[in-house]
Amino acid sequence: MPTLENDDRFMTNMIELNTATTAKLHSLADLNMQLGQKIDRLGIRLDQQAINIDRLIDHGHQIDARLGRLAEVSGSTERKLDQQAINIDRLITGVGELVEHGKQIDARLDRIAEGLDQLAGIASGTERKLDRLIEALTKRNGKEGQ
């Protein structure tokens, strides 16, 4: 039979159980609060990381655009360099042709110089013959005048 003592013990046990349960619930509430704060801080960090990622993506787009422009400039420069190489090849060919033409002119000038030397020799020989002829005529006129 239930007695007052049994009821008192039962009630004391129930109060102790309720007190322990309340303490556990408060502890659980504190842990839940700490977890909520950590989740909030994690959310803030994730937001900051998302902002950083967006900045990196924008920076990546800028780099990509710059690389595109650099590739265009590089292609244009390469085409210009190719054209310059063609021009230089043409110049080298032209210089080679000029050198060959210069050699031909030198050969012609050498032949002209030889011809002039021959003409100078002929002129010198003719001058000597004229000198002898003048001498002979002078002697003859001198002999006739005597």
Backbone hydrogen bonds in HBPLUS format (Angstrom, degrees):
<---DONOR---> <-ACCEPTOR-->    atom                        ^
c    i                          cat <-CA-CA->   ^        H-A-AA   ^      H-
h    n   atom  resd res      DA  || num        DHA   H-A  angle D-A-AA Bond
n    s   type  num  typ     dist DA aas  dist angle  dist       angle   num
A0007-ASP N   A0003-THR O   2.86 MM   4  6.12 159.4  1.91 149.2 155.7     1
A0008-ASP N   A0004-LEU O   2.76 MM   4  5.89 152.4  1.83 142.1 150.3     2
A0009-ARG N   A0005-GLU O   2.88 MM   4  6.11 160.7  1.92 150.6 154.9     3
A0010-PHE N   A0006-ASN O   2.79 MM   4  5.97 160.5  1.83 147.9 154.3     4
A0011-MET N   A0007-ASP O   2.85 MM   4  6.01 159.3  1.89 148.7 154.1     5
A0012-THR N   A0008-ASP O   2.87 MM   4  6.02 152.0  1.94 144.2 152.5     6
A0013-ASN N   A0009-ARG O   2.81 MM   4  6.05 161.6  1.84 151.2 156.1     7
A0014-MET N   A0010-PHE O   2.90 MM   4  6.12 152.6  1.97 143.1 151.4     8
A0015-ILE N   A0011-MET O   2.84 MM   4  6.03 155.9  1.89 147.2 153.5     9
A0016-GLU N   A0012-THR O   2.87 MM   4  6.08 163.4  1.90 151.7 156.4    10
A0017-LEU N   A0013-ASN O   2.79 MM   4  5.94 154.7  1.86 145.1 152.9    11
A0018-ASN N   A0014-MET O   2.74 MM   4  5.95 156.7  1.79 146.5 153.4    12
A0019-THR N   A0015-ILE O   2.74 MM   4  5.94 153.3  1.81 148.3 156.3    13
A0020-ALA N   A0016-GLU O   2.81 MM   4  6.02 161.0  1.85 147.6 152.8    14
A0021-THR N   A0017-LEU O   2.80 MM   4  5.95 157.9  1.85 145.9 153.0    15
A0022-THR N   A0018-ASN O   2.76 MM   4  5.89 154.9  1.82 143.1 150.5    16
A0023-ALA N   A0019-THR O   2.85 MM   4  6.06 158.3  1.89 147.8 153.8    17
A0024-LYS N   A0020-ALA O   2.85 MM   4  6.08 157.0  1.90 146.5 153.3    18
A0025-LEU N   A0021-THR O   2.77 MM   4  6.00 154.8  1.83 146.6 154.4    19
A0026-HIS N   A0022-THR O   2.79 MM   4  6.05 153.5  1.86 149.0 156.3    20
A0027-SER N   A0023-ALA O   2.84 MM   4  6.06 157.1  1.89 146.9 153.7    21
A0028-LEU N   A0024-LYS O   2.72 MM   4  5.93 156.4  1.78 148.4 155.8    22
A0029-ALA N   A0025-LEU O   2.74 MM   4  5.95 148.3  1.84 141.4 150.7    23
A0030-ASP N   A0026-HIS O   2.82 MM   4  6.10 153.4  1.89 146.4 153.6    24
A0031-LEU N   A0027-SER O   2.87 MM   4  6.17 161.4  1.91 149.8 154.9    25
A0032-ASN N   A0028-LEU O   2.79 MM   4  5.96 152.7  1.86 144.0 152.5    26
A0033-MET N   A0029-ALA O   2.80 MM   4  6.03 148.7  1.90 144.3 152.9    27
A0034-GLN N   A0030-ASP O   2.85 MM   4  6.17 161.0  1.89 153.0 157.8    28
A0035-LEU N   A0031-LEU O   2.81 MM   4  6.00 158.4  1.85 147.8 154.5    29
A0036-GLY N   A0032-ASN O   2.87 MM   4  6.08 151.3  1.95 141.6 149.7    30
A0037-GLN N   A0033-MET O   2.92 MM   4  6.23 154.7  1.98 148.9 155.6    31
A0038-LYS N   A0034-GLN O   2.88 MM   4  6.18 160.2  1.92 151.3 156.7    32
A0039-ILE N   A0035-LEU O   2.85 MM   4  6.06 155.6  1.91 148.0 155.2    33
A0040-ASP N   A0036-GLY O   2.82 MM   4  6.09 152.3  1.90 145.1 153.1    34
A0041-ARG N   A0037-GLN O   2.86 MM   4  6.20 162.0  1.89 152.6 156.7    35
A0042-LEU N   A0038-LYS O   2.82 MM   4  6.00 157.3  1.87 147.8 154.8    36
A0043-GLY N   A0039-ILE O   2.79 MM   4  6.02 150.0  1.88 144.8 153.5    37
A0044-ILE N   A0040-ASP O   2.92 MM   4  6.28 152.6  1.99 148.7 156.0    38
A0045-ARG N   A0041-ARG O   2.89 MM   4  6.18 161.3  1.92 150.2 155.4    39
A0046-LEU N   A0042-LEU O   2.79 MM   4  6.00 156.5  1.84 148.0 155.2    40
A0047-ASP N   A0043-GLY O   2.86 MM   4  6.10 152.6  1.93 145.2 152.7    41
A0048-GLN N   A0044-ILE O   2.89 MM   4  6.21 157.4  1.94 149.8 156.1    42
A0049-GLN N   A0045-ARG O   2.77 MM   4  6.04 157.0  1.83 150.6 157.6    43
A0050-ALA N   A0046-LEU O   2.79 MM   4  6.01 150.6  1.87 144.8 153.3    44
A0051-ILE N   A0047-ASP O   2.94 MM   4  6.24 153.6  2.01 146.4 153.3    45
A0052-ASN N   A0048-GLN O   2.86 MM   4  6.18 160.6  1.90 149.7 155.2    46
A0053-ILE N   A0049-GLN O   2.74 MM   4  5.95 156.6  1.80 149.4 156.3    47
A0054-ASP N   A0050-ALA O   2.85 MM   4  6.08 156.9  1.91 146.3 152.6    48
A0055-ARG N   A0051-ILE O   2.90 MM   4  6.21 156.0  1.96 148.8 155.7    49
A0056-LEU N   A0052-ASN O   2.82 MM   4  6.12 158.0  1.87 149.3 155.7    50
A0057-ILE N   A0053-ILE O   2.81 MM   4  6.06 153.3  1.88 149.4 157.1    51
A0058-ASP N   A0054-ASP O   2.86 MM   4  6.14 162.9  1.89 150.5 155.0    52
A0059-HIS N   A0055-ARG O   2.79 MM   4  6.03 160.7  1.82 150.7 156.8    53
A0060-GLY N   A0056-LEU O   2.73 MM   4  5.92 149.2  1.83 142.4 151.8    54
A0061-HIS N   A0057-ILE O   2.85 MM   4  6.20 148.8  1.94 148.3 156.7    55
A0062-GLN N   A0058-ASP O   2.91 MM   4  6.27 155.3  1.98 149.3 156.3    56
A0063-ILE N   A0059-HIS O   2.85 MM   4  6.13 160.1  1.89 150.4 155.9    57
A0064-ASP N   A0060-GLY O   2.81 MM   4  5.99 156.1  1.87 144.6 151.9    58
A0065-ALA N   A0061-HIS O   2.83 MM   4  6.09 156.2  1.89 148.3 154.5    59
A0066-ARG N   A0062-GLN O   2.86 MM   4  6.13 160.2  1.90 150.2 156.0    60
A0067-LEU N   A0063-ILE O   2.77 MM   4  6.00 157.2  1.82 151.2 158.0    61
A0068-GLY N   A0064-ASP O   2.86 MM   4  6.10 147.9  1.96 142.6 151.9    62
A0069-ARG N   A0065-ALA O   2.89 MM   4  6.25 159.3  1.94 150.9 155.8    63
A0070-LEU N   A0066-ARG O   2.76 MM   4  5.97 157.0  1.81 148.5 156.1    64
A0071-ALA N   A0067-LEU O   2.77 MM   4  5.96 151.5  1.85 143.7 151.4    65
A0072-GLU N   A0068-GLY O   2.94 MM   4  6.25 152.4  2.01 145.5 153.0    66
A0073-VAL N   A0069-ARG O   2.84 MM   4  6.12 163.6  1.86 153.1 157.4    67
A0074-SER N   A0070-LEU O   2.70 MM   4  5.83 156.7  1.75 146.8 154.6    68
A0075-GLY N   A0071-ALA O   2.79 MM   4  5.95 155.5  1.85 144.7 151.3    69
A0076-SER N   A0072-GLU O   2.85 MM   4  6.09 159.9  1.89 149.2 155.1    70
A0077-THR N   A0073-VAL O   2.72 MM   4  5.90 160.2  1.76 150.2 156.5    71
A0078-GLU N   A0074-SER O   2.76 MM   4  5.93 153.3  1.83 144.4 152.5    72
A0079-ARG N   A0075-GLY O   2.88 MM   4  6.16 156.2  1.94 146.9 153.0    73
A0080-LYS N   A0076-SER O   2.88 MM   4  6.16 157.4  1.93 148.7 155.4    74
A0081-LEU N   A0077-THR O   2.76 MM   4  5.99 157.8  1.80 151.0 157.6    75
A0082-ASP N   A0078-GLU O   2.82 MM   4  6.05 153.2  1.89 146.2 153.9    76
A0083-GLN N   A0079-ARG O   2.92 MM   4  6.19 156.6  1.97 146.5 152.7    77
A0084-GLN N   A0080-LYS O   2.81 MM   4  6.09 152.8  1.88 147.0 155.3    78
A0085-ALA N   A0081-LEU O   2.80 MM   4  6.05 151.5  1.88 146.2 154.2    79
A0086-ILE N   A0082-ASP O   2.94 MM   4  6.26 152.8  2.01 146.0 153.4    80
A0087-ASN N   A0083-GLN O   2.85 MM   4  6.15 158.1  1.90 147.5 153.9    81
A0088-ILE N   A0084-GLN O   2.75 MM   4  6.00 155.7  1.81 149.6 156.5    82
A0089-ASP N   A0085-ALA O   2.85 MM   4  6.08 157.7  1.90 146.4 152.7    83
A0090-ARG N   A0086-ILE O   2.89 MM   4  6.19 154.8  1.95 148.1 155.3    84
A0091-LEU N   A0087-ASN O   2.79 MM   4  6.10 154.4  1.86 146.7 154.5    85
A0092-ILE N   A0088-ILE O   2.76 MM   4  6.03 159.5  1.80 153.4 158.9    86
A0093-THR N   A0089-ASP O   2.88 MM   4  6.10 160.6  1.91 147.6 153.2    87
A0094-GLY N   A0090-ARG O   2.71 MM   4  5.95 158.0  1.76 148.5 155.6    88
A0095-VAL N   A0091-LEU O   2.67 MM   4  5.93 156.6  1.73 152.3 158.7    89
A0096-GLY N   A0092-ILE O   2.85 MM   4  6.07 157.0  1.91 147.2 153.8    90
A0097-GLU N   A0093-THR O   2.86 MM   4  6.18 155.1  1.92 148.3 155.4    91
A0098-LEU N   A0094-GLY O   2.78 MM   4  6.06 153.7  1.85 146.4 154.5    92
A0099-VAL N   A0095-VAL O   2.77 MM   4  6.02 154.9  1.83 150.7 157.6    93
A0100-GLU N   A0096-GLY O   2.92 MM   4  6.17 161.3  1.95 147.9 152.9    94
A0101-HIS N   A0097-GLU O   2.78 MM   4  6.00 159.6  1.82 149.0 155.3    95
A0102-GLY N   A0098-LEU O   2.68 MM   4  5.85 152.0  1.75 145.2 154.0    96
A0103-LYS N   A0099-VAL O   2.84 MM   4  6.17 146.6  1.95 146.2 155.1    97
A0104-GLN N   A0100-GLU O   2.99 MM   4  6.33 152.8  2.06 145.8 153.3    98
A0105-ILE N   A0101-HIS O   2.84 MM   4  6.18 155.3  1.90 149.4 156.6    99
A0106-ASP N   A0102-GLY O   2.79 MM   4  6.04 157.1  1.84 146.6 153.2   100
A0107-ALA N   A0103-LYS O   2.90 MM   4  6.18 154.6  1.96 146.2 152.8   101
A0108-ARG N   A0104-GLN O   2.93 MM   4  6.24 157.7  1.98 147.9 154.1   102
A0109-LEU N   A0105-ILE O   2.73 MM   4  6.00 159.8  1.77 154.3 160.5   103
A0110-ASP N   A0106-ASP O   2.79 MM   4  6.03 150.4  1.87 145.1 153.8   104
A0111-ARG N   A0107-ALA O   2.94 MM   4  6.26 154.6  2.00 146.1 152.7   105
A0112-ILE N   A0108-ARG O   2.78 MM   4  6.09 156.2  1.83 150.7 158.2   106
A0113-ALA N   A0109-LEU O   2.73 MM   4  5.94 158.3  1.77 148.6 154.9   107
A0114-GLU N   A0110-ASP O   2.86 MM   4  6.13 153.6  1.93 145.0 152.5   108
A0115-GLY N   A0111-ARG O   2.85 MM   4  6.12 155.7  1.91 145.8 152.7   109
A0116-LEU N   A0112-ILE O   2.71 MM   4  6.02 153.1  1.78 150.3 158.5   110
A0117-ASP N   A0113-ALA O   2.76 MM   4  6.00 151.7  1.84 145.4 153.8   111
A0118-GLN N   A0114-GLU O   2.85 MM   4  6.15 154.4  1.91 146.1 153.5   112
A0119-LEU N   A0115-GLY O   2.74 MM   4  6.05 155.0  1.80 146.0 153.8   113
A0120-ALA N   A0116-LEU O   2.68 MM   4  5.89 152.9  1.75 146.4 154.6   114
A0121-GLY N   A0117-ASP O   2.82 MM   4  6.08 152.0  1.90 144.5 152.5   115
A0122-ILE N   A0118-GLN O   2.78 MM   4  6.10 156.4  1.84 148.4 155.3   116
A0123-ALA N   A0119-LEU O   2.70 MM   4  5.90 161.6  1.73 150.3 156.0   117
A0124-SER N   A0120-ALA O   2.79 MM   4  5.93 153.7  1.86 144.0 151.6   118
A0125-GLY N   A0121-GLY O   2.84 MM   4  6.06 159.4  1.88 147.4 153.3   119
A0126-THR N   A0122-ILE O   2.70 MM   4  5.91 158.1  1.75 151.1 158.1   120
A0127-GLU N   A0123-ALA O   2.77 MM   4  5.92 152.7  1.84 144.1 152.0   121
A0128-ARG N   A0124-SER O   2.97 MM   4  6.25 156.7  2.03 147.4 152.9   122
A0129-LYS N   A0125-GLY O   2.89 MM   4  6.19 157.4  1.95 147.0 153.8   123
A0130-LEU N   A0126-THR O   2.77 MM   4  6.01 155.6  1.83 148.6 156.0   124
A0131-ASP N   A0127-GLU O   2.79 MM   4  6.02 153.3  1.86 146.1 154.2   125
A0132-ARG N   A0128-ARG O   2.84 MM   4  6.16 160.5  1.88 150.3 155.0   126
A0133-LEU N   A0129-LYS O   2.79 MM   4  6.00 154.3  1.86 146.2 154.4   127
A0134-ILE N   A0130-LEU O   2.75 MM   4  5.97 157.8  1.80 150.8 156.6   128
A0135-GLU N   A0131-ASP O   2.86 MM   4  6.09 158.6  1.91 147.4 153.8   129
A0136-ALA N   A0132-ARG O   2.71 MM   4  5.94 159.1  1.76 147.2 153.8   130
A0137-LEU N   A0133-LEU O   2.77 MM   4  5.96 159.4  1.81 147.7 153.9   131
A0138-THR N   A0134-ILE O   2.71 MM   4  5.83 154.5  1.77 147.1 155.3   132
A0139-LYS N   A0135-GLU O   2.79 MM   4  6.01 161.2  1.83 151.2 156.0   133
A0140-ARG N   A0136-ALA O   2.88 MM   4  6.02 161.2  1.91 146.3 152.3   134
A0141-ASN N   A0137-LEU O   2.81 MM   4  5.93 160.3  1.84 148.2 153.7   135
A0142-GLY N   A0138-THR O   2.83 MM   4  5.90 146.8  1.94 140.8 151.0   136
A0143-LYS N   A0139-LYS O   2.83 MM   4  6.04 145.7  1.95 147.9 156.8   137
A0144-GLU N   A0140-ARG O   2.92 MM   4  6.08 152.5  1.99 145.5 153.2   138
A0145-GLY N   A0141-ASN O   2.95 MM   4  5.97 146.6  2.07 138.9 147.5   139
A0146-GLN N   A0143-LYS O   3.38 MM   3  5.34 152.2  2.47  95.4 103.3   140
